[in-house]
Structure formats: structure tokens, C-alpha cells
Amino acid sequence: LSDITTNFLKNVDLKKGGRVGAPKFPMPNNYQFLLQQYFETGNKKALEAVTVTLDNMANGGIYDHLGGGFARYSTDDKWKVPHFEKMLYDNSQLVSLYSEAYQVTKNPLYKKVVAETTAFVERELMNKNGSFYSSLDADSEGEEGKFYVWTEEELAAVFQDDDQLKIFSNYYEIYKKGNWEDSNILHRKKSTAEVAKISGITVEALDKTIEDAKTKLMKARDKRIRPGLDDKVLTSWNALMLKGYVDAYKAFGEEAYLQTAIDNANFIVEEMLQKDNRLNRNYKDGKSVINAFLDDYALTAEAFIALYQVTFEEKWLLKAKDLVDYATTHFFDEKSGMYNYTSDIDPPLIARKMVTSDNVIPASNSVIAKDLYLLGLYFYDQDFIAKSKQMMHNMSQTIVGNEQPNFYSNWCALYGMMVHPPYEVAIVGENYAALQKEWQKEYLPNAILLGGANEGSLELLQSKLQEGATMIYVCQNKVCKFPVEEVPKAIALLE
């Protein structure tokens, strides 16, 4: 695992973040693995790789500094010039990553990115029924990026204040001749303190000036012809965004994030899930059609497991298990011990493919292997855990010694989970919600959470309710340490 991390870090640009060279794609799963390794081993280079990447992306042109959200990739090696398309699958996973990185670092920039990105999603990619659309085009009026870039003359007309224009130009690297093809992409190179010093004002005054300028500019941008919207709803991408909202709720405790997650989960159950636990893949114009693929099952189950951990509503855990059971019946290949991408009820193909390498979206096999492992812990199901371990064994030779393990980052995270098996942490009693909320503010990838006001139906919770008290049990393989009543004391037991 240490060697895998070393090989991972060889491919990271520790000055600008991301992979060395251009183009640069956000690959959230890579940095989630490195965060996990920092937590487990204290490897400071792993954390540096994460923070350098997240800082440079948040300050770069790939980030929409006015409206929030990230473009699909950067065409250069500095995150400056984006391919301006905005995808749900990127933004959902980046919300998860920035939320987790905030739990570790408490960097206010990361909180701001999550708030602005979720605001963008709700404003431009969200349907009133709780579902999320797929993407916004790169082009408007036949030109890539026209909606997002500015000439100095356009900015001057909006601000009508030379001082504000000067400060804004310093802040976002605006030039008379443009910083990209005669126009300006908003991006940052200088710190807030540097710009305040150059401008001869306080940091507080600078922040106020920039926020005022952004409000004016957003109003002007809203009058432009918008990029086209791809309004199809995909189950797998919605599951990624649902998990993004769960992770944001964990980090920041804002109830609106949790409510959005629940609304989306209810949409998936009501519109995409059939009575026999079969999923449909897409939804458009009120119709849910096309039989789902493996990533739809795997990512939805993963999102429901995450939702259970912040609500303690068992129905989400049971639905996750139903989805994995259905996928095992219709996608599992006994010979290889892996899962096909298409169902056995679909028209037969010449060859059914298996997706095993993690890309911008993790491989459906790596996600379902992780689902099997976690559900195996929750339900004490040895068959699930054995299946997961067999899948990991099948992939281990591909990952260990690989110079490019970043194409297997979600497998690597599962590998890390098996090397450092997670604790089962049960919070049981009347005051469970407050302790649960306190617990989830911390970044604790080595623990799964369960509980509620009573013992529910999970075997792991039996005999744990104590009258008049709310207790936290830290357990491994059903063997529990002495229960405690305070979150810091419970965290201290995660040795």
C-alpha cells in the first residue's frame, strides 16, 4: 500500500496539482485515495498532493468564479483555460472531495467552493422533482466559452467605476488585450492579501469590493444567451450528486444539503426503481426508460449506504442491499468473480464487457466491490465480504507495482480499507442525532456509522440500548470496546 501511494505521487504535479502535463482532468477519486492514505499513515506528501490540486483548481479558470461549478477539464497545465462544458458527474464528485478535504484541513476556500458549486447545481442543473440534469454545453452562440469570458471593455461597462475595475482586474488577472484569445478568463494567481496591498485597502474592504463586483457581473451574465442544457437525468450521475450532498452535509452540518440528498433519493426510488429492484437508467420528459447498467446499481447503492449513515433510516441500507442482490443475480459472472456491465435480461451482445479501470467516474466493478464490503460489515454477511475480497484479489496484481495506479484509485481505496479494516461505530439512544452530527464533522474513513433511537433490525445494534443514556460503541468484527458517551472519547478509541 505504501508502494502504491509512492507510485501515485510520482504522477502528481506538486506545483500546480493534478497529473503532470496537459490537459488536466479533475480526477476526484485519486485525491480521495490520497486523503485516505494521509489519514492512515500521516504521509504529508499525500495531503500536499491533494491541497495543491484543490487550491489550484479553485483559483484556476476551470472554476467558474462567478456562478460556481467546474468545467470538464483544463486544456493547459495550469488549470487556466477550460473546455467550458460543465458536467454533473464532475461537480458531484468534486463536492464530495472538497467536503472531505475541508474536514481534514478546515480551509475556508473549500467550504466556499462547495457552497458555490451546489448553488450552481441547484440553479442550473436541478429539476423541481429533485432530480439532476446531465450537463451544460461548452458553446453559446456558436462559440466555446462565450458565456463565461469578458473583454476589459465589457467589464468597464458593467462596473462604471475605474477603481472597482482596477481592483477586480488585479484580483482576476484581467488585461486590456485579454488573457485568452482577446478575452479574459477569470482566474487567480495572487493571494487576497497581495491584491489588498497592491490596491491600498484592507482585506475586508477588498472582499466587499469583489463580492459587489461579482453580483453586478452575474446580473450582466444572466442577460447573455445561455449554453445549451442536456436535460436527461441519468441514475448513476444522480447517485454521485446525491452522495455529494451527503458528504457536504457531513462536513458542514447544513440541513438544506441533507434535504436535497433525501429529495433526490426519493426521486430515484419513485421514478427509477421498479418493484423487483430493477433500475432504469434515464429519465426525460416524465418518462423513465432503458434498462440500467452496472454503474447505476453500484453508485446508487453507494449513495444509499452514505445516506443511511447520516439519517440512520434503515430503509436506505436495505434498498442498497436489494440493489446489490439484484445486480449479483443479473450481472455477476461466476467464472471470473467479476460483474458484467450489462444485465442478462438485455439483448445479448457479442461480448459482455466488464469495466475494471477507474476513470473520471470510478469503475462499476470497483464501486460494487466496495458496496459488497460495506454491506457485508453492516449485515454481517460473509458471502458479500468474500465476493469483495475475491474481486480485490483479481485486481491486486494489476495494481501492485503498477506505475500508473491512479487508473485504479477506487480499487486502491478498497485495498486500503482491507489493510486497515473499518471500525463499526454504533450510536444508540435518544440523543443519537446530536452525537451523530458531531461525529460526522470529522474525516474518519476508518469507520462506518450505524445506530438510532432504538436498536432497529441490524444484528450489530442488538443489546446496545441502555435506558436513559445515549452510548457510542466502537467495535470491530462485532467485538466492542467499553461504550462511551462523548464523541471525542469514541474517536480516541479508533486506534
KOLTIGU-447335 format. One record per residue (C-alpha): x negated, y negated, z negated; residue in one letter. Coordinates in steps of 0.001 Angstrom, whole numbers, plus 500000, padded with zeros to 6 digits. Example, Ala and Ser with C-alpha at 12.3 -4.5 7.8 and 13.67 -1.06 7.14 Angstrom:
<rofis>
[rofi [487700,504500,492200],"A"];
[rofi [486330,501060,492860],"S"];
</rofis>
This chain:
<rofis>
[rofi [500000,500000,500000],"L"];
[rofi [497102,497682,499228],"S"];
[rofi [495536,498501,502635],"D"];
[rofi [498867,497860,504388],"I"];
[rofi [499020,494413,502731],"T"];
[rofi [495412,493682,503775],"T"];
[rofi [496249,494566,507398],"N"];
[rofi [499381,492416,507158],"F"];
[rofi [497365,489405,506031],"L"];
[rofi [494851,489768,508896],"K"];
[rofi [497645,488829,511305],"N"];
[rofi [498780,485718,509404],"V"];
[rofi [497691,482190,510336],"D"];
[rofi [496777,480860,506881],"L"];
[rofi [496559,477261,508154],"K"];
[rofi [499880,476961,509973],"K"];
[rofi [501686,480091,508877],"G"];
[rofi [503325,482773,510986],"G"];
[rofi [501325,485069,513211],"R"];
[rofi [498054,483764,514637],"V"];
[rofi [498569,482035,518024],"G"];
[rofi [501635,481101,520052],"A"];
[rofi [504555,481466,520414],"P"];
[rofi [505542,481661,516753],"K"];
[rofi [508701,483519,515743],"F"];
[rofi [510210,483377,512273],"P"];
[rofi [509921,486973,511055],"M"];
[rofi [511598,486742,507637],"P"];
[rofi [511125,490397,506776],"N"];
[rofi [507329,490070,506987],"N"];
[rofi [507303,487441,504268],"Y"];
[rofi [509869,489267,502122],"Q"];
[rofi [507450,492221,502060],"F"];
[rofi [504550,489916,501124],"L"];
[rofi [506639,488328,498335],"L"];
[rofi [507357,491825,497009],"Q"];
[rofi [503635,492640,497066],"Q"];
[rofi [502747,489392,495292],"Y"];
[rofi [505261,490295,492579],"F"];
[rofi [503996,493862,492190],"E"];
[rofi [500232,493214,492417],"T"];
[rofi [499630,489490,491844],"G"];
[rofi [497953,489259,495282],"N"];
[rofi [497668,485450,495633],"K"];
[rofi [496835,485677,499358],"K"];
[rofi [500203,487364,499917],"A"];
[rofi [502003,484439,498247],"L"];
[rofi [499853,481928,500144],"E"];
[rofi [500832,483561,503457],"A"];
[rofi [504489,483089,502510],"V"];
[rofi [504286,479490,501268],"T"];
[rofi [502049,478252,504110],"V"];
[rofi [504537,479716,506595],"T"];
[rofi [507652,478367,504893],"L"];
[rofi [506160,474893,504330],"D"];
[rofi [505030,474537,507943],"N"];
[rofi [508301,475831,509348],"M"];
[rofi [510343,473485,507145],"A"];
[rofi [508220,470499,508222],"N"];
[rofi [507944,471548,511868],"G"];
[rofi [510077,470796,514898],"G"];
[rofi [511534,474304,514749],"I"];
[rofi [513626,472993,511842],"Y"];
[rofi [516500,470616,512589],"D"];
[rofi [515671,467749,510211],"H"];
[rofi [518997,466032,510832],"L"];
[rofi [521510,468846,510855],"G"];
[rofi [519726,471733,509150],"G"];
[rofi [519017,475188,510529],"G"];
[rofi [516168,476688,512541],"F"];
[rofi [515656,477142,516256],"A"];
[rofi [514835,480595,517598],"R"];
[rofi [511065,480203,517927],"Y"];
[rofi [508262,477715,518436],"S"];
[rofi [506588,477625,521862],"T"];
[rofi [503305,476319,520380],"D"];
[rofi [501106,477443,517480],"D"];
[rofi [502142,474581,515136],"K"];
[rofi [505918,475166,514834],"W"];
[rofi [506352,471808,516602],"K"];
[rofi [508088,472483,519932],"V"];
[rofi [511011,474865,519591],"P"];
[rofi [513030,476884,522037],"H"];
[rofi [516088,474954,520878],"F"];
[rofi [518572,477844,520710],"E"];
[rofi [519920,478407,517187],"K"];
[rofi [520776,481992,516260],"M"];
[rofi [522869,483254,513338],"L"];
[rofi [520540,486218,512769],"Y"];
[rofi [517520,483941,512239],"D"];
[rofi [519217,481430,509999],"N"];
[rofi [520863,484089,507839],"S"];
[rofi [517582,485858,507074],"Q"];
[rofi [515754,482561,506549],"L"];
[rofi [518367,481557,503956],"V"];
[rofi [517538,484818,502133],"S"];
[rofi [513788,484259,502426],"L"];
[rofi [513780,480604,501317],"Y"];
[rofi [516083,481503,498405],"S"];
[rofi [513747,484283,497240],"E"];
[rofi [510679,482075,497716],"A"];
[rofi [512401,479396,495603],"Y"];
[rofi [512924,481960,492814],"Q"];
[rofi [509162,482568,492828],"V"];
[rofi [507825,479016,493344],"T"];
[rofi [510709,476672,492321],"K"];
[rofi [509649,474466,495279],"N"];
[rofi [512453,471868,495781],"P"];
[rofi [511756,471860,499547],"L"];
[rofi [513035,475436,499738],"Y"];
[rofi [516252,474536,497901],"K"];
[rofi [516785,471650,500348],"K"];
[rofi [516252,473946,503356],"V"];
[rofi [518817,476447,502024],"V"];
[rofi [521379,473703,501315],"A"];
[rofi [520936,472102,504754],"E"];
[rofi [520875,475410,506650],"T"];
[rofi [524036,476735,505010],"T"];
[rofi [525677,473332,505674],"A"];
[rofi [524734,473716,509365],"F"];
[rofi [526164,477253,509469],"V"];
[rofi [529436,476133,507865],"E"];
[rofi [529731,473097,510120],"R"];
[rofi [528853,474691,513450],"E"];
[rofi [528948,478499,513243],"L"];
[rofi [531807,479280,510868],"M"];
[rofi [535381,480220,511700],"N"];
[rofi [538208,479364,509304],"K"];
[rofi [538811,483117,508793],"N"];
[rofi [535429,483445,507041],"G"];
[rofi [533538,484926,509993],"S"];
[rofi [530392,483503,511621],"F"];
[rofi [529778,482850,515314],"Y"];
[rofi [526629,484064,517050],"S"];
[rofi [524641,481103,518353],"S"];
[rofi [524292,477637,519848],"L"];
[rofi [522688,477248,523292],"D"];
[rofi [519363,475504,523758],"A"];
[rofi [520747,473310,526547],"D"];
[rofi [523219,470471,526747],"S"];
[rofi [523939,468518,529933],"E"];
[rofi [521663,470994,531715],"G"];
[rofi [518574,470020,529709],"E"];
[rofi [516909,472042,526987],"E"];
[rofi [516768,470197,523675],"G"];
[rofi [518546,467054,524910],"K"];
[rofi [520932,467145,521946],"F"];
[rofi [518054,467122,519421],"Y"];
[rofi [515332,464761,520755],"V"];
[rofi [515042,460967,520701],"W"];
[rofi [513239,458154,522515],"T"];
[rofi [511977,455261,520429],"E"];
[rofi [514488,453000,522221],"E"];
[rofi [517381,455252,521200],"E"];
[rofi [516219,455174,517590],"L"];
[rofi [515827,451388,517617],"A"];
[rofi [519398,451020,518920],"A"];
[rofi [520735,453186,516085],"V"];
[rofi [518782,451546,513235],"F"];
[rofi [518737,447880,514369],"Q"];
[rofi [516147,447360,511653],"D"];
[rofi [512449,447240,512551],"D"];
[rofi [511313,448166,509031],"D"];
[rofi [513545,451240,508901],"Q"];
[rofi [512402,452291,512388],"L"];
[rofi [508752,451899,511371],"K"];
[rofi [509181,453965,508189],"I"];
[rofi [511224,456631,509999],"F"];
[rofi [508616,456803,512785],"S"];
[rofi [505824,457305,510242],"N"];
[rofi [507828,459966,508459],"Y"];
[rofi [508764,461998,511557],"Y"];
[rofi [505779,461342,513868],"E"];
[rofi [507719,459171,516368],"I"];
[rofi [505739,457500,519193],"Y"];
[rofi [506640,454951,521857],"K"];
[rofi [505576,457358,524623],"K"];
[rofi [507104,460317,522782],"G"];
[rofi [505506,463340,521161],"N"];
[rofi [507049,465789,523662],"W"];
[rofi [507947,465184,527320],"E"];
[rofi [508627,461418,526911],"D"];
[rofi [510916,462089,523918],"S"];
[rofi [510352,462739,520224],"N"];
[rofi [510930,465934,518301],"I"];
[rofi [511411,465149,514615],"L"];
[rofi [508654,466879,512633],"H"];
[rofi [506414,466055,509677],"R"];
[rofi [502653,466011,509219],"K"];
[rofi [502277,463525,506359],"K"];
[rofi [503481,464021,502793],"S"];
[rofi [506174,461800,501297],"T"];
[rofi [503548,460169,499050],"A"];
[rofi [501319,459358,502056],"E"];
[rofi [504184,457772,504017],"V"];
[rofi [505276,455771,500937],"A"];
[rofi [501722,454464,500531],"K"];
[rofi [501418,453520,504231],"I"];
[rofi [504821,451808,504049],"S"];
[rofi [504005,449963,500828],"G"];
[rofi [507075,451262,498988],"I"];
[rofi [507810,453725,496193],"T"];
[rofi [508604,457379,496891],"V"];
[rofi [512147,456772,495579],"E"];
[rofi [512648,453848,497994],"A"];
[rofi [511261,455959,500837],"L"];
[rofi [513640,458835,500104],"D"];
[rofi [516595,456426,500104],"K"];
[rofi [515489,454831,503404],"T"];
[rofi [515065,458217,505097],"I"];
[rofi [518429,459558,503876],"E"];
[rofi [520161,456392,505119],"D"];
[rofi [518377,456703,508473],"A"];
[rofi [519337,460382,508801],"K"];
[rofi [523007,459583,508100],"T"];
[rofi [523018,456905,510828],"K"];
[rofi [521229,459178,513278],"L"];
[rofi [523534,462115,512593],"M"];
[rofi [526547,459904,513377],"K"];
[rofi [524891,458922,516662],"A"];
[rofi [524028,462545,517478],"R"];
[rofi [527614,463629,516814],"D"];
[rofi [528668,461474,519786],"K"];
[rofi [526386,463400,522169],"R"];
[rofi [527529,466290,524372],"I"];
[rofi [527018,469374,522240],"R"];
[rofi [525173,472574,523164],"P"];
[rofi [527443,475473,524134],"G"];
[rofi [528719,477772,521370],"L"];
[rofi [528676,481554,521655],"D"];
[rofi [531788,482224,519580],"D"];
[rofi [531682,486008,519483],"K"];
[rofi [531460,487471,515998],"V"];
[rofi [529046,490407,515529],"L"];
[rofi [529407,492649,512479],"T"];
[rofi [525659,493170,511935],"S"];
[rofi [524818,489464,512205],"W"];
[rofi [527700,488559,509886],"N"];
[rofi [526351,491072,507363],"A"];
[rofi [522956,489335,507490],"L"];
[rofi [524623,485960,506812],"M"];
[rofi [526748,487456,504039],"L"];
[rofi [523560,488671,502358],"K"];
[rofi [522009,485229,502929],"G"];
[rofi [524826,483653,500935],"Y"];
[rofi [524445,486254,498175],"V"];
[rofi [520715,485514,497937],"D"];
[rofi [521395,481752,497866],"A"];
[rofi [523920,482270,495066],"Y"];
[rofi [521402,484313,493087],"K"];
[rofi [518721,481634,493383],"A"];
[rofi [520857,478535,492831],"F"];
[rofi [523972,479746,490998],"G"];
[rofi [526351,477674,493143],"E"];
[rofi [529802,479266,493176],"E"];
[rofi [530514,477986,496715],"A"];
[rofi [527786,480276,498054],"Y"];
[rofi [529376,483288,496349],"L"];
[rofi [532853,482384,497597],"Q"];
[rofi [531606,482136,501190],"T"];
[rofi [529984,485569,500821],"A"];
[rofi [533208,487086,499455],"I"];
[rofi [535313,485472,502219],"D"];
[rofi [533011,486977,504852],"N"];
[rofi [533034,490405,503188],"A"];
[rofi [536842,490310,503145],"N"];
[rofi [536854,489381,506842],"F"];
[rofi [534643,492394,507673],"I"];
[rofi [536893,494722,505661],"V"];
[rofi [540141,493329,507083],"E"];
[rofi [539148,492868,510728],"E"];
[rofi [536171,495134,511489],"M"];
[rofi [536605,498166,509201],"L"];
[rofi [539067,500913,510172],"Q"];
[rofi [540885,503279,507790],"K"];
[rofi [538435,506133,508450],"D"];
[rofi [535455,503820,507593],"N"];
[rofi [534568,503376,511258],"R"];
[rofi [533411,499844,512080],"L"];
[rofi [533986,497758,515186],"N"];
[rofi [531042,495770,516475],"R"];
[rofi [532510,492473,517640],"N"];
[rofi [535459,490131,517227],"Y"];
[rofi [536661,487390,519550],"K"];
[rofi [539974,485634,520158],"D"];
[rofi [541643,487566,517346],"G"];
[rofi [540606,490991,518658],"K"];
[rofi [538124,493416,517132],"S"];
[rofi [536732,495828,519742],"V"];
[rofi [533719,498014,520739],"I"];
[rofi [532667,500888,518516],"N"];
[rofi [529883,499777,516168],"A"];
[rofi [526213,500745,516377],"F"];
[rofi [523948,501901,513556],"L"];
[rofi [522746,498377,512658],"D"];
[rofi [526362,497339,511983],"D"];
[rofi [526749,500121,509394],"Y"];
[rofi [523285,499734,507872],"A"];
[rofi [523320,495940,507498],"L"];
[rofi [526937,495825,506266],"T"];
[rofi [526186,498466,503631],"A"];
[rofi [523086,496496,502574],"E"];
[rofi [525153,493296,502258],"A"];
[rofi [527861,495083,500224],"F"];
[rofi [525231,496527,497844],"I"];
[rofi [523886,492979,497359],"A"];
[rofi [527420,491635,496826],"L"];
[rofi [528094,494274,494157],"Y"];
[rofi [525026,493135,492217],"Q"];
[rofi [526358,489567,491875],"V"];
[rofi [530050,490435,491312],"T"];
[rofi [529960,493872,489596],"F"];
[rofi [533076,494691,491636],"E"];
[rofi [532674,498417,492283],"E"];
[rofi [534709,498316,495485],"K"];
[rofi [531730,496794,497325],"W"];
[rofi [529400,499570,496191],"L"];
[rofi [531994,502221,497098],"L"];
[rofi [532501,500674,500533],"K"];
[rofi [528730,500644,501087],"A"];
[rofi [528637,504354,500288],"K"];
[rofi [531599,505049,502599],"D"];
[rofi [529793,503272,505451],"L"];
[rofi [526586,505243,504899],"V"];
[rofi [528566,508502,504661],"D"];
[rofi [530314,507685,507959],"Y"];
[rofi [527008,506797,509615],"A"];
[rofi [525468,510063,508387],"T"];
[rofi [528360,512059,509860],"T"];
[rofi [528263,510335,513259],"H"];
[rofi [524697,509052,513771],"F"];
[rofi [522362,511385,511853],"F"];
[rofi [520035,513708,513767],"D"];
[rofi [519312,516843,511703],"E"];
[rofi [516289,517775,513809],"K"];
[rofi [514324,514558,513261],"S"];
[rofi [515837,513455,509963],"G"];
[rofi [516482,510023,511523],"M"];
[rofi [519587,508213,512754],"Y"];
[rofi [520602,507597,516370],"N"];
[rofi [521557,504057,517364],"Y"];
[rofi [524874,505155,518927],"T"];
[rofi [527699,507213,517461],"S"];
[rofi [528543,510752,518556],"D"];
[rofi [532059,509544,519406],"I"];
[rofi [530700,507129,522057],"D"];
[rofi [530449,508260,525693],"P"];
[rofi [527280,510426,525903],"P"];
[rofi [524091,508767,527122],"L"];
[rofi [521223,510473,528988],"I"];
[rofi [519202,509966,525791],"A"];
[rofi [520395,508545,522476],"R"];
[rofi [517786,506081,521260],"K"];
[rofi [516504,505701,517709],"M"];
[rofi [515367,502237,516566],"V"];
[rofi [512451,502525,514144],"T"];
[rofi [510296,499388,514579],"S"];
[rofi [511256,496254,512667],"D"];
[rofi [511525,493133,514766],"N"];
[rofi [513204,489764,514205],"V"];
[rofi [516061,491930,512896],"I"];
[rofi [514877,494929,510839],"P"];
[rofi [515219,498379,512446],"A"];
[rofi [518563,500056,511821],"S"];
[rofi [516719,503166,510559],"N"];
[rofi [514632,501206,508031],"S"];
[rofi [517740,499428,506711],"V"];
[rofi [519789,502607,506309],"I"];
[rofi [516801,504361,504687],"A"];
[rofi [516760,501565,502089],"K"];
[rofi [520552,501812,501687],"D"];
[rofi [520246,505561,501057],"L"];
[rofi [517557,504979,498437],"Y"];
[rofi [519521,502305,496542],"L"];
[rofi [522844,504155,496734],"L"];
[rofi [521018,507293,495596],"G"];
[rofi [519982,505403,492455],"L"];
[rofi [523449,503918,491865],"Y"];
[rofi [525348,507176,492349],"F"];
[rofi [522578,509452,491094],"Y"];
[rofi [522796,511194,494491],"D"];
[rofi [519642,513267,495037],"Q"];
[rofi [520648,514092,498624],"D"];
[rofi [520648,510375,499523],"F"];
[rofi [517230,509872,497931],"I"];
[rofi [515830,512974,499646],"A"];
[rofi [517081,511726,503045],"K"];
[rofi [515481,508324,502420],"S"];
[rofi [512175,509875,501367],"K"];
[rofi [512169,512149,504434],"Q"];
[rofi [512702,509109,506697],"M"];
[rofi [509878,507283,504920],"M"];
[rofi [507657,510363,505292],"H"];
[rofi [508475,510460,509025],"N"];
[rofi [507237,506871,509358],"M"];
[rofi [504315,506903,506911],"S"];
[rofi [501646,507936,509448],"Q"];
[rofi [502807,505143,511774],"T"];
[rofi [502497,502538,509003],"I"];
[rofi [499416,503587,507024],"V"];
[rofi [496239,502444,508767],"G"];
[rofi [498240,500516,511389],"N"];
[rofi [496508,497249,512333],"E"];
[rofi [499953,495713,513008],"Q"];
[rofi [502108,496830,510047],"P"];
[rofi [504141,493634,510451],"N"];
[rofi [506215,495516,513069],"F"];
[rofi [507279,497857,510256],"Y"];
[rofi [507745,495333,507473],"S"];
[rofi [511089,496638,506212],"N"];
[rofi [509652,500172,506079],"W"];
[rofi [506694,498716,504177],"C"];
[rofi [509113,497158,501662],"A"];
[rofi [510777,500559,501165],"L"];
[rofi [507317,502136,500816],"Y"];
[rofi [506606,499552,498093],"G"];
[rofi [509898,500422,496390],"M"];
[rofi [508974,504101,496332],"M"];
[rofi [505475,503389,494964],"V"];
[rofi [506974,501112,492270],"H"];
[rofi [510413,502704,491649],"P"];
[rofi [513009,500125,490613],"P"];
[rofi [514493,499916,487153],"Y"];
[rofi [518246,500331,486751],"E"];
[rofi [519382,497367,484655],"V"];
[rofi [522865,497600,483159],"A"];
[rofi [524610,494572,481631],"I"];
[rofi [527718,495766,479783],"V"];
[rofi [530121,493786,477607],"G"];
[rofi [532433,490818,477505],"E"];
[rofi [529700,488226,478166],"N"];
[rofi [528244,490121,481148],"Y"];
[rofi [528836,487323,483702],"A"];
[rofi [526679,484713,481928],"A"];
[rofi [523804,487176,481424],"L"];
[rofi [524130,488430,484994],"Q"];
[rofi [523870,484871,486325],"K"];
[rofi [520842,484145,484143],"E"];
[rofi [519151,487370,485270],"W"];
[rofi [519590,486801,488987],"Q"];
[rofi [517847,483409,488961],"K"];
[rofi [514575,485330,488645],"E"];
[rofi [512858,487084,491543],"Y"];
[rofi [512921,490728,490384],"L"];
[rofi [512569,493098,493357],"P"];
[rofi [511732,495963,490977],"N"];
[rofi [515245,496174,489501],"A"];
[rofi [518779,496992,490622],"I"];
[rofi [521638,495489,488640],"L"];
[rofi [524903,497065,487542],"L"];
[rofi [527487,496548,484837],"G"];
[rofi [530635,494683,483916],"G"];
[rofi [533006,494009,481023],"A"];
[rofi [533524,497782,480678],"N"];
[rofi [531775,500966,481752],"E"];
[rofi [533574,501381,485084],"G"];
[rofi [533135,504609,487028],"S"];
[rofi [529369,504717,487606],"L"];
[rofi [527621,507521,485740],"E"];
[rofi [524741,505172,484882],"L"];
[rofi [527116,502981,482816],"L"];
[rofi [528665,505695,480684],"Q"];
[rofi [528334,505318,476883],"S"];
[rofi [526816,501855,477199],"K"];
[rofi [529670,499652,475950],"L"];
[rofi [529201,498510,472349],"Q"];
[rofi [532179,496837,470689],"E"];
[rofi [531743,493110,470052],"G"];
[rofi [528413,492881,471914],"A"];
[rofi [527036,492468,475433],"T"];
[rofi [523966,494632,475852],"M"];
[rofi [521284,494838,478545],"I"];
[rofi [519857,498314,479185],"Y"];
[rofi [516611,498692,481137],"V"];
[rofi [516462,502256,482474],"C"];
[rofi [514513,504435,484890],"Q"];
[rofi [515805,507812,486097],"N"];
[rofi [518683,507488,483606],"K"];
[rofi [516254,507161,480679],"V"];
[rofi [516853,503822,478931],"C"];
[rofi [514744,501688,476643],"K"];
[rofi [516261,500271,473466],"F"];
[rofi [519013,497794,474564],"P"];
[rofi [518589,494053,474060],"V"];
[rofi [520970,491086,474101],"E"];
[rofi [518805,488430,475774],"E"];
[rofi [517649,488232,479416],"V"];
[rofi [514003,487222,478689],"P"];
[rofi [513647,490240,476373],"K"];
[rofi [515087,492522,479082],"A"];
[rofi [512738,491109,481736],"I"];
[rofi [509804,491775,479387],"A"];
[rofi [510783,495477,479465],"L"];
[rofi [510147,495658,483249],"L"];
[rofi [506571,496808,482792],"E"];
</rofis>
